[in-house]
Amino acid sequence: MATTDTRPDKTGTSGTGGGLDLRRVLLDNGALSALVVLVVAMSLLSGDFLTTQNLLNVGVQAAVTAILAFGVTFVIVAAGIDLSVGSVAALSATVLAWSATKEGVPVWIAVLLAVATGIACGLVNGVLVSYGKLPPFIATLAMLSIGRGLSLVISQGSPIAFPESVSKVGDTLGGWLPVPVLVMVAMGLVTALILSRTYIGRSMYAIGGNEEAARLSGLRVKRQKIVIYALSGLFAAVAGIVLASRLVSAQPQAAQGYELDAIAAVVIGGASLAGGVGKASGTLIGALILAVLRNGLNLLSVSAFWQQVVIGVVIALAVLLDTLRRKAGAGAGGGGAVGSTSSGSGRKGPQALKYTLAAVVAAAVIAAVSVFNSGSSGTSTKIGLSLSTLNNPFFVQMKEGAQAEAEKAGVDLTVTDAQNDASQQANQLQNFTSESMKAVIVNPVDSDAVGPAARAANKADIPVIAADRGVNKADVATLVASDNVAGGRQAAKALADKLGGKGEVVVLQGTAGTSASRERGQGFAEGIKAFPGIKVVAKQPADFDRTKGLDVMTNLLQGNPGVDGVFAENDEMALGAVKALGDKAGRSVSVVGFDGTPDGLKAVEAGTLYASVAQQPAELGRIAVRNAIRAADDKKVDSVVKVPVKVVTEKNVARFK
């Protein structure tokens, strides 16, 4: 039976001392060896890593991924895959927040509804796989889209405040022990119990080892699969509640991409995507490896772009180590009896291979962080800058302006990329706090979600500077920002004047749920009301992305061929719209963008883009760093610093550039 081969080996190790036992544990667990090597490497490279507060931060940052991964472990052991857990987590949290705060449902019932939502999504996945005969990849990919869409529908694209009583799940006990870590440990124990002590656990191994053999032996495979996917949905719901509790709000776009982290954690932990192999402890180790990598690379000031490369390389090396360890172990055991304790030359080769591979992983990590580490200039002033995303020219310019000002002032600036993930940004601010930064600049993914992490910096007497967007429910030394609402009004007036107060326009919206999209859209809607002759015939999100702007605009033109104008909430979408319009752009159709990026200004100069509301992001970055330095030196700073916005057209673009 497949279950026999995959359950923990309880054979004794008589005749070996405690030191040999520890060595054998490390040798027989590639993921654990990789984790130990990473911890040692990070400890040597950063004096801030091996502190109690930072290790607790690592635990908190691993919690959501680990809980998701525990659920995914069930599915992978049974030779399946679940790509929907991130979306199901977001949907479950949204259901809880919406039912408790918007509909007035008692909190305990709202929690049950959230859990039921996760289980229901898992049941649907299981039914589609078992009875619908859909491949698990396709079934769960469909649920990924459905779950995310329902989350956006329920929330209308905006974060929903989380009930205060449930938000305590994201707090600490006794002021130091994080509750998310306790939840992670509890869910890990439940996972281990299910896998090793229950009928459904044994069924998972049997199905993953050989599904046909399991069916012939009397297992009701279809029903078991439904239960397995329902368990994955349940764990996703718990992860969603923990995540939303940390952010004190349910984010409709939360946990994007977390399904990939969860799968990576399971595989790093020693599970096989072919099924039949996997355990809870390995999954926990895999999640901790990912958390240690991200935390350590933040502390070492490794470039946000290189971090993704380093993480990918180390994940590949960790899995390679475990794969080769398995092959070496199989080769060594092939010629001996089960339970043999021979320590002859037959084992020296595999052991040497394992040690060599561990050394390779260590060397790779140390070399990567040493080469790509931006280093410290030896100054006493260290400042952290967390940007909402670097996948946008506006924020790239903000980063460049901030770096130029930091270099000019002779301070160390660490820049991180939150990738539009509020949870990841909270982790980055926690790391800045552990690193004892003199000041922290944050460009929030969401103003509410960043509040708890900003308050933690407040408690550590680290001044917080908000850039481009405000921070709610926390003290900030200053807000350096453009007025997005005012910019939206200016865009409406510029477009209306160009059209002579009459015509049909479409609006390309940014990423649903982001404050920038809400504020710019609000300003445009308010401004366009002054021109009753102009009708907004369509609004569609294009996620601040040029390619999506092209696709969405192409689709909108099919239903609105007579459109006269376009307002895009950033220049990237505006440039996509220009591409879709072709010869019409700048002639029969006027397009107005937002941000004043270099490509946007070039298009204005060429006449294809009528106007862009320029925010001067590089200047915004410079001013933010300037104020951060003053705040770090306990000098007075203004509570609000406004960077002026201006409508740039062909008439004034040369002067503006």
C-alpha positions in Angstrom: 0.0 0.0 0.0 1.2 3.5 -0.8 0.3 4.7 2.7 2.9 2.4 4.2 5.8 4.1 2.3 4.8 7.6 3.1 4.1 7.6 6.8 6.8 8.6 9.2 9.5 6.0 9.9 9.4 4.9 13.5 12.3 2.5 13.2 14.7 3.0 16.1 18.2 4.3 15.8 19.8 2.2 18.5 23.5 2.5 18.8 23.7 6.2 17.9 24.2 9.1 20.1 22.2 12.3 20.3 24.7 14.2 18.1 24.4 11.5 15.4 20.6 11.6 15.7 20.6 15.3 15.0 23.0 14.9 12.1 20.8 12.1 10.7 17.7 14.3 11.1 19.3 17.1 9.1 20.7 14.7 6.5 17.3 13.0 6.0 15.4 16.3 5.7 16.7 18.4 2.8 14.2 21.2 3.6 15.2 21.4 7.2 18.9 21.5 6.3 18.2 24.3 3.9 16.3 26.2 6.6 19.2 25.8 9.1 21.7 27.0 6.5 19.5 30.0 5.6 19.1 31.0 9.3 22.9 30.7 9.9 23.7 32.7 6.7 21.2 35.5 7.5 22.5 35.6 11.1 26.0 36.1 9.9 25.1 38.7 7.4 22.7 40.8 9.4 23.0 41.6 13.1 19.3 42.4 13.2 18.1 39.0 12.0 18.7 36.8 15.1 16.7 38.9 17.6 13.5 37.8 19.4 11.4 40.5 17.8 12.6 39.7 14.3 12.1 36.0 14.7 8.6 36.6 15.8 8.2 38.8 12.7 9.3 35.8 10.6 6.7 33.6 12.3 3.9 36.2 11.7 5.0 36.6 8.1 4.9 32.8 7.5 1.6 32.3 9.2 -0.9 32.9 6.4 1.3 31.1 3.8 1.7 28.1 6.1 -2.0 27.9 6.9 -2.9 28.0 3.2 -0.1 25.4 2.5 -1.4 23.0 5.2 -4.7 22.9 3.2 -2.9 22.5 -0.1 -0.9 19.6 1.4 -4.0 17.5 1.6 -4.7 18.1 -2.1 -1.1 17.5 -3.2 -0.7 14.3 -1.2 -3.8 13.1 -3.0 -2.1 14.0 -6.4 -4.2 17.1 -7.0 -3.6 20.8 -7.1 -5.5 23.8 -5.7 -4.9 27.2 -7.4 -7.9 28.8 -5.8 -6.8 29.1 -2.1 -5.7 32.8 -2.3 -9.0 33.9 -3.9 -11.0 31.7 -1.4 -9.1 33.3 1.5 -10.0 36.8 0.2 -13.6 35.9 -0.4 -14.1 34.3 3.0 -12.6 37.4 4.7 -14.8 39.7 2.6 -17.9 37.7 3.5 -17.1 38.0 7.2 -16.5 41.8 7.1 -19.5 42.5 4.8 -21.9 40.4 6.8 -20.7 41.8 10.2 -20.3 45.5 9.4 -22.6 46.1 6.4 -25.5 43.7 7.2 -25.3 43.8 11.0 -25.0 40.0 11.4 -23.6 38.9 14.8 -19.9 38.4 14.6 -19.9 34.7 15.6 -22.4 34.0 12.8 -20.3 36.1 10.4 -17.3 33.9 11.3 -19.3 30.8 10.6 -20.4 32.2 7.3 -16.8 32.9 6.3 -15.8 29.4 7.2 -18.8 28.0 5.4 -17.8 30.0 2.3 -14.4 28.4 2.2 -15.8 24.9 2.7 -18.4 25.6 -0.1 -15.7 26.7 -2.5 -13.7 23.6 -1.7 -16.8 21.4 -2.2 -17.4 22.9 -5.6 -13.8 22.2 -6.5 -14.2 18.6 -5.4 -17.4 18.0 -7.3 -15.9 19.5 -10.5 -12.9 17.3 -10.2 -14.6 14.1 -9.0 -17.9 14.1 -10.9 -17.3 16.8 -13.5 -14.1 15.0 -14.6 -12.3 18.4 -14.9 -8.6 18.4 -14.3 -7.8 19.8 -10.9 -5.7 22.6 -12.5 -8.7 23.8 -14.6 -11.4 23.4 -11.9 -9.4 25.3 -9.3 -8.3 27.9 -11.8 -11.9 28.6 -12.5 -12.6 28.9 -8.8 -9.6 31.3 -8.5 -11.4 33.7 -10.9 -14.9 33.1 -9.4 -13.7 33.7 -5.8 -11.8 36.9 -6.7 -14.7 38.2 -8.8 -17.3 37.5 -6.0 -15.0 39.3 -3.5 -14.9 42.4 -5.7 -18.7 42.2 -6.3 -19.5 42.0 -2.6 -17.0 44.8 -1.6 -17.6 46.9 -4.7 -13.8 47.0 -5.1 -13.2 48.8 -1.7 -11.7 47.4 1.5 -14.2 46.7 4.3 -13.4 47.4 7.9 -13.0 44.1 9.9 -14.9 43.6 13.2 -12.8 44.7 16.1 -13.4 41.5 18.1 -12.1 39.3 15.2 -9.2 41.7 14.5 -7.7 40.5 17.8 -6.6 37.4 15.9 -4.0 39.6 14.3 -2.7 41.0 17.7 -0.4 39.7 20.3 -0.9 37.9 23.7 0.9 39.6 26.6 2.2 42.2 24.2 4.8 40.0 22.6 3.4 36.6 21.4 1.7 37.0 18.0 -1.7 35.2 17.8 -1.2 34.4 14.0 1.8 32.2 15.1 -0.4 30.3 17.6 -3.1 29.8 14.9 -0.4 28.6 12.5 0.9 26.0 15.0 -2.6 24.9 15.9 -3.5 24.4 12.2 -0.2 22.5 11.7 -1.1 20.1 14.5 -4.5 19.6 13.1 -2.9 18.8 9.7 -0.5 16.4 11.2 -3.3 14.6 13.1 -5.5 14.3 10.0 -2.6 13.0 7.9 -1.3 10.4 10.4 -4.2 9.4 12.5 -7.4 9.5 10.5 -9.1 7.5 7.8 -9.3 10.4 5.4 -5.5 11.0 5.9 -4.7 7.4 5.0 -7.0 7.7 2.0 -5.1 10.8 0.8 -1.9 8.8 0.7 -3.6 5.8 -1.0 -5.2 8.0 -3.7 -2.0 9.9 -4.3 0.1 6.7 -4.4 -2.2 4.8 -6.9 -5.7 6.0 -7.4 -6.9 3.0 -9.3 -5.5 0.6 -6.6 -7.2 2.7 -4.0 -10.5 2.4 -5.8 -10.1 -1.4 -6.2 -9.3 -1.7 -2.6 -12.7 -0.3 -1.7 -12.0 3.4 -1.2 -14.8 5.7 -2.4 -12.3 7.9 -4.2 -14.8 10.5 -5.6 -16.3 11.2 -2.1 -12.8 11.3 -0.5 -11.7 13.9 -3.1 -14.7 16.1 -2.3 -13.7 16.0 1.4 -10.1 16.7 0.6 -10.9 19.8 -1.4 -13.4 20.9 1.3 -10.6 20.7 3.8 -8.4 22.9 1.6 -11.2 25.4 1.4 -11.6 25.4 5.2 -7.9 26.1 5.8 -8.1 28.9 3.1 -11.0 30.5 5.0 -8.9 30.4 8.3 -6.0 31.9 6.5 -8.2 34.7 5.1 -9.5 35.6 8.5 -5.9 35.7 9.9 -4.8 37.9 7.1 -7.7 40.3 7.3 -7.2 40.5 11.1 -3.6 41.6 10.6 -4.8 44.3 8.2 -7.9 45.2 10.2 -9.8 45.2 6.9 -11.0 42.7 4.3 -9.1 43.5 1.1 -10.9 42.3 -2.1 -7.5 41.9 -3.8 -5.8 40.3 -0.8 -3.7 37.1 -1.1 -3.1 37.4 -4.8 -0.4 35.0 -5.8 -0.4 33.3 -2.4 -1.6 30.1 -4.0 1.8 29.8 -5.7 3.6 30.5 -2.4 1.5 27.8 -0.7 2.3 25.2 -3.4 6.0 26.2 -3.3 6.0 25.7 0.5 4.5 22.2 0.2 6.9 21.1 -2.5 9.9 22.6 -0.7 8.8 20.7 2.4 9.3 17.4 0.5 5.9 16.7 -0.9 5.7 15.3 -4.5 3.4 16.8 -7.1 2.9 13.3 -8.3 1.1 12.5 -5.0 1.5 10.1 -2.2 4.2 12.0 -0.3 4.0 14.9 2.1 3.7 15.8 5.8 2.7 18.8 7.9 6.2 19.4 9.4 7.7 19.6 5.9 5.1 22.1 4.8 5.8 24.3 7.8 9.5 24.3 7.1 8.8 25.2 3.5 6.7 28.2 4.6 9.4 29.3 7.0 12.1 29.1 4.3 10.1 31.6 2.2 9.5 33.9 5.2 13.2 33.8 6.2 14.3 34.6 2.7 12.0 37.6 2.3 12.7 38.9 5.8 16.5 38.4 5.5 16.7 40.0 2.1 14.8 43.0 3.4 17.1 43.4 6.3 20.1 43.1 4.0 18.7 45.9 1.7 18.8 43.7 -1.3 17.2 45.4 -4.4 13.5 44.6 -4.7 14.1 43.4 -8.2 16.9 41.0 -7.3 14.9 39.7 -4.3 12.6 37.8 -6.7 15.6 36.3 -8.5 17.3 35.2 -5.3 14.1 33.7 -3.9 13.5 31.7 -7.1 17.1 30.4 -7.2 17.0 29.3 -3.5 13.6 27.6 -3.9 15.0 25.7 -6.9 18.2 24.7 -5.0 16.2 23.7 -1.9 14.0 21.4 -3.9 16.9 20.0 -5.9 18.7 19.2 -2.6 15.7 17.3 -1.3 15.3 15.5 -4.7 18.9 14.4 -4.9 18.8 13.4 -1.2 15.9 11.1 -2.0 17.7 9.5 -4.9 20.9 9.1 -2.9 18.9 7.6 -0.1 17.1 5.2 -2.4 20.5 4.1 -4.0 22.1 3.6 -0.6 19.2 1.6 0.7 18.8 -0.5 -2.4 21.4 -3.1 -1.4 20.7 -3.4 2.3 17.9 -4.7 4.5 15.3 -2.3 5.9 16.5 -0.9 9.2 20.1 -1.5 8.5 22.4 0.7 10.5 25.5 0.1 8.4 27.9 3.0 8.4 30.3 1.6 5.8 31.5 3.1 2.6 28.1 2.5 1.0 26.7 5.5 3.0 29.7 7.8 2.8 29.0 8.7 -0.8 25.3 9.8 -0.2 26.3 11.6 3.0 29.1 13.5 1.2 26.7 14.4 -1.6 24.2 15.8 1.0 26.8 17.8 2.8 28.1 19.1 -0.6 24.6 20.2 -1.7 24.0 21.9 1.7 27.2 23.8 1.2 26.2 24.8 -2.3 22.9 26.2 -1.0 24.7 28.1 1.7 27.3 29.4 -0.8 24.5 30.5 -3.2 22.6 32.4 -0.6 25.7 34.1 0.8 27.0 35.0 -2.6 23.7 36.3 -3.8 23.1 38.5 -0.8 26.7 39.7 -0.8 26.7 40.6 -4.4 23.3 42.2 -4.6 23.3 43.8 -1.2 23.3 47.5 -1.7 25.4 47.7 1.5 25.7 50.3 4.2 27.5 53.5 3.8 28.4 53.4 7.5 26.2 56.4 8.4 24.1 56.5 11.4 20.9 57.4 9.5 19.0 54.5 7.9 15.7 55.1 6.2 13.2 52.5 4.8 11.0 53.2 1.8 8.1 50.8 1.1 6.5 51.4 -2.3 3.1 50.0 -3.2 4.6 48.7 -6.5 7.5 49.1 -8.8 5.6 47.7 -11.8 4.6 51.2 -12.7 6.8 54.0 -14.2 5.3 56.5 -11.7 6.6 54.7 -8.7 9.9 53.9 -10.4 10.4 57.6 -10.8 9.4 58.2 -7.1 12.1 55.6 -6.1 14.7 57.3 -8.3 14.0 60.7 -6.9 14.1 59.3 -3.3 17.4 57.5 -4.0 18.9 60.6 -5.5 18.0 62.7 -2.5 19.3 60.0 -0.1 22.6 59.8 -1.9 22.9 63.6 -1.9 22.3 63.7 1.9 24.6 60.7 2.6 22.0 58.5 4.2 21.2 54.8 3.7 17.9 54.2 1.9 16.4 50.7 1.7 13.7 50.4 -0.9 11.1 47.6 -1.0 8.4 46.6 -3.4 5.0 45.6 -1.9 3.8 44.4 -5.3 0.3 45.9 -4.6 0.0 43.4 -1.7 -1.1 45.1 1.6 0.0 42.1 3.6 3.5 42.1 2.1 3.8 45.8 2.8 2.9 45.2 6.5 5.7 42.6 6.6 8.1 45.1 5.1 7.2 47.7 7.7 7.7 45.1 10.5 11.1 44.4 9.1 12.0 48.1 9.0 11.0 48.3 12.7 13.1 45.3 13.6 16.0 46.9 11.7 15.7 50.0 13.9 15.4 52.4 11.0 15.7 56.1 11.9 12.6 56.8 9.8 10.2 55.0 7.5 8.5 56.2 4.4 5.5 54.3 3.2 3.5 54.6 0.0 0.5 52.6 1.1 -1.2 49.9 -1.0 -4.2 50.7 1.2 -4.4 53.5 3.8 -6.3 51.4 6.3 -4.4 48.1 6.0 -1.0 49.8 6.6 -2.3 51.3 9.9 -1.3 48.5 12.3 2.3 48.2 11.0 2.6 52.0 11.1 1.4 51.9 14.7 4.1 49.4 15.6 6.7 51.8 14.2 5.1 54.5 16.3 5.6 52.4 19.4 9.3 52.0 18.5 9.6 55.8 18.2 10.3 55.6 14.5 8.8 58.5 12.6 6.5 57.5 9.7 6.2 59.6 6.5 3.3 58.9 4.2 4.0 59.4 0.5 1.4 59.9 -2.2 -1.4 58.3 0.0 -2.3 58.8 3.6 -2.0 56.3 6.5 -5.2 55.9 8.6 -5.3 55.2 12.3 -1.6 55.8 13.0 0.6 58.8 13.6 2.5 60.2 10.7 5.1 62.9 10.9 4.0 64.3 7.5 2.0 63.4 4.4 3.8 64.2 1.1 1.2 63.9 -1.6 -0.5 65.2 -4.7 -4.2 65.7 -4.5 -5.6 62.8 -6.6 -9.2 64.1 -6.3 -8.2 67.5 -7.5 -6.2 65.9 -10.3 -9.3 64.0 -11.4 -11.3 67.2 -11.5 -8.6 68.9 -13.6 -8.6 65.9 -16.0 -12.4 66.2 -16.3 -12.3 69.9 -17.1 -9.4 69.5 -19.6 -11.3 66.7 -21.5 -14.6 68.6 -21.4 -13.0 71.8 -22.7 -11.3 69.9 -25.5 -14.7 68.3 -26.5 -16.5 71.6 -26.3 -18.7 70.4 -23.5 -20.4 67.7 -25.6 -19.7 64.1 -26.4 -19.4 60.5 -25.2 -16.5 59.4 -23.1 -15.2 56.2 -21.5 -13.2 55.8 -18.3 -10.4 53.3 -17.8 -10.2 52.6 -14.1 -7.2 51.4 -12.2 -6.8 48.4 -9.9 -10.1 47.9 -8.1 -9.8 48.6 -4.4 -6.8 50.9 -4.5 -7.1 54.4 -3.1 -5.5 56.0 -6.1 -8.2 54.6 -8.4 -11.0 55.6 -6.1 -9.7 59.1 -5.6 -9.0 59.8 -9.2 -12.3 58.3 -10.3 -14.1 60.3 -7.7 -12.5 63.6 -8.8 -13.3 62.9 -12.5 -16.9 62.0 -11.6 -17.3 65.2 -9.6 -15.7 67.4 -12.3 -17.6 66.0 -15.2 -21.0 66.8 -13.5 -20.4 70.4 -14.5 -20.7 69.5 -18.1 -24.2 68.0 -18.7 -23.5 67.6 -22.4 -20.9 65.0 -21.8 -22.1 61.4 -21.1 -19.9 58.7 -19.6 -20.9 55.6 -21.6 -18.6 53.0 -20.1 -16.3 52.4 -17.1 -14.0 49.4 -17.0 -10.9 48.5 -14.9 -7.6 47.9 -16.7 -5.5 47.6 -13.5 -3.1 50.5 -14.3 -1.6 48.3 -17.0 -0.8 49.3 -20.6 -1.6 45.9 -22.1 -4.9 45.6 -20.3 -5.6 49.2 -21.3 -5.2 48.2 -24.9 -7.4 45.1 -24.5 -10.1 46.8 -22.5 -10.2 49.8 -24.9 -10.4 47.5 -27.9 -13.4 45.8 -26.3 -15.2 49.0 -25.4 -14.8 50.3 -28.9 -16.9 47.4 -30.2 -19.9 48.6 -28.2 -19.1 52.4 -28.4 -17.7 53.1 -31.8 -18.7 56.8 -31.6 -16.7 57.6 -28.5 -15.3 61.1 -28.4 -13.0 61.0 -25.4 -11.2 58.7 -22.9 -10.1 59.3 -19.4 -7.5 56.8 -18.1 -6.6 56.9 -14.4 -2.9 56.6 -15.3 -0.7 57.1 -18.3 0.0 53.4 -18.8 -3.7 52.7 -19.5 -4.0 55.9 -21.6 -1.1 54.7 -23.8 -2.8 51.3 -24.2 -6.0 53.2 -25.2 -4.0 55.3 -27.7 -2.8 52.0 -29.3 -6.3 50.6 -29.5 -7.6 53.8 -31.1 -4.9 53.9 -33.8 -5.3 56.9 -36.1 -8.3 58.2 -34.1 -6.1 59.0 -31.2 -5.5 62.8 -31.1 -7.8 63.4 -34.1 -11.4 62.3 -33.6 -10.8 60.9 -30.0 -9.1 62.8 -27.2 -7.3 60.8 -24.5 -6.4 62.2 -21.1 -4.0 60.3 -18.8 -2.7 60.8 -15.3 0.9 60.8 -13.7 3.0 62.7 -16.3 5.3 59.7 -16.9 8.1 60.1 -19.5 6.3 57.9 -22.0 3.1 59.9 -21.3 4.8 63.2 -21.9 6.3 61.9 -25.2 2.8 60.9 -26.4 1.5 64.4 -25.4 4.3 66.0 -27.4 3.5 63.7 -30.4 -0.2 64.7 -30.2 -1.6 61.2 -29.7 -2.3 61.8 -26.0 -4.2 65.1 -25.5 -3.1 65.7 -21.9 -1.7 64.1 -18.7 -2.2 65.3 -15.2 1.4 65.4 -14.0 2.2 64.7 -10.4 6.0 65.0 -10.5 6.7 61.6 -8.8 10.5 62.1 -8.7 10.0 65.4 -6.8 7.6 63.6 -4.5 10.2 61.0 -3.7 12.9 63.7 -3.0 10.6 65.7 -0.7 9.6 62.5 1.2 13.3 61.6 1.9 14.1 65.2 2.8 11.2 65.2 5.4 12.2 61.8 6.7 15.7 63.0 7.4 14.4 66.0 9.3 12.0 63.8 11.3 14.8 61.4 12.1 16.8 64.3 13.5 13.8 65.4 15.6 13.4 68.6 13.5 10.0 70.1 12.8 8.2 69.1 9.6 4.9 70.2 8.2 2.0 67.9 8.7 1.1 68.0 5.0 3.3 68.8 2.1 1.5 69.1 -1.2 3.3 68.5 -4.5 1.4 70.4 -7.1 -0.3 68.7 -10.0 -0.6 70.3 -13.4 -2.4 69.5 -16.7 0.2 69.1 -19.3 -0.8 69.6 -23.0 1.1 70.0 -26.2 1.3 73.7 -25.5 3.3 73.4 -22.3 4.9 70.0 -22.4 8.3 71.2 -23.5 8.5 73.6 -20.5 7.3 70.9 -18.1 9.8 68.3 -19.4 
